[in-house]
Amino acid sequence: MRTYDERLHPPVWIWAVTAVLALSFGVAFLVALGPFVALAVVLVLGGGVGWLLVVSAAPVMVEGDVLTAGRARIEVGHLGPVEVLDAERARAVRGPESDPAAYHLIRPWLPAGVLARVLDPQDCTPYWFVATRHPAALAAAIEGARAAEHSEGAR
């Protein structure tokens, strides 16, 4: 059962900036080399950057007892309590307080996120930081999955 599901798509303003830049290059090439080259430049540049934006839209979900963030997955039973981070605290975790051994799913257009310590002694990753638009909802889903797993383990 999926209790949280989000895709970290870029916001509209990034798509707009991409379109404006591709069209600006197209106009420059139109003046210099003609309409066919200009069209090719707009399609290749706009299409290439658009493709990068689409593939950068990482999934974040809690399904059953598994947290998926981007391509990484971890069972929620291996995580400690989840901390909801506001923009200022998340900036510190992504920057000066960052541990290079930690797992970070960062998207520059998402200022907030959640942090969960990894409790598994076999795992050398100290914590997971996951950027999200809805940090409180993601934290609640992880905590709910942890509680459900704990109650099933107690049976």
Long-range contacts (C-beta under 8 A, 24 or more apart in sequence): 1-63, 1-64, 2-61, 2-62, 2-63, 3-62, 3-63, 3-141, 3-144, 3-145, 4-60, 4-61, 4-62, 4-137, 4-138, 4-141, 4-142, 5-59, 5-60, 5-61, 5-63, 6-59, 6-60, 6-61, 6-132, 6-133, 6-134, 6-138, 7-57, 7-58, 7-59, 7-60, 8-56, 8-57, 8-58, 8-59, 8-60, 8-105, 8-107, 8-110, 8-131, 8-132, 8-133, 9-57, 10-53, 10-56, 10-57, 10-107, 10-109, 11-109, 14-53, 14-109, 15-50, 15-53, 18-46, 18-49, 18-50, 18-53, 19-46, 21-45, 21-49, 22-46, 22-49, 56-107, 58-105, 58-107, 60-105, 60-130, 60-132, 60-138, 62-138, 62-141, 62-142, 62-144, 62-145, 64-145, 65-145, 65-148, 65-149, 67-116, 67-128, 67-130, 67-142, 67-145, 69-103, 69-105, 69-128, 69-130, 70-105, 72-103, 72-105, 72-128, 74-118, 74-128, 75-149, 76-142, 76-145, 76-146, 76-149, 77-146, 77-149, 77-150, 77-153, 78-118, 78-119, 78-120, 78-123, 79-116, 79-117, 79-118, 79-119, 79-128, 79-142, 79-146, 80-116, 80-117, 80-118, 80-119, 81-116, 81-117, 81-143, 82-114, 82-115, 82-116, 82-138, 82-139, 82-142, 82-143, 83-114, 83-115, 83-116, 83-139, 84-112, 84-114, 84-135, 84-136, 84-139, 85-112, 85-113, 85-114, 85-115, 85-129, 85-135, 86-112, 87-111, 87-112, 90-129, 90-131, 93-129, 94-129, 99-126, 99-127, 101-125, 101-126, 102-126, 102-127, 102-128, 102-129, 103-127, 103-128, 103-129, 104-128, 104-129, 105-129, 105-130, 105-131, 106-131, 107-131, 114-138, 114-139, 114-142, 116-142
